[in-house]
Amino acid sequence: MNLDETDYKILAALQEDGSLTNRQLALKVHLSPTPVFERVKKLEQEGFIKKYVAVLDVEKLDCAFMAICNIKLKQHSYENATKFMEAVQDMDEVGECYNVSGDYDFTMKVYVQSMKEYQQFVMKILGDLDCIGGLSSSFIMGVVKNSYKVPIRKNR
């Protein structure tokens, strides 16, 4: 699918506010509602829009203790990597997990209530995974920028 200027405007507007009604979105991109609706459906079908979510306040939900947890596998093997990646899917504390290059194999962003809860997460949940060879933690002291926006580049 080749995107045009209007598609990019739709994507930018929905990134800013995914709760826009079709009518509101049409006003923002200067089209009538029916073509905008059709374009959004096509963008969804083609996978440009994966899903719509609400961004929640971690402090109000009492899970503002955030840690970056770097994981090193015991051994680089398909079995160990798969075991770890499957286990992460069931860890509610993990908001993001990336397979990375460098000194570690995976980097996770973990949301918990306190240092004590993080300690329990490391000891009880991660500690039960025999595929992990080591980990390193950094604690987030303050959020400088937290954006879910993807740069929209035209003329690819």
Secondary structure, DSSP 8 states (H G I E B T S, - for coil): ----HHHHHHHHHHHH-TT--HHHHHHHHTS-HHHHHHHHHHHHHTTSS--------TTTTT--EEEEEEEEESS--HHHHHHHHHHHTT-TTEEEEEE--SS-SEEEEEEESSHHHHHHIIIIIITT-TTEEEEEEEE----S---------S--
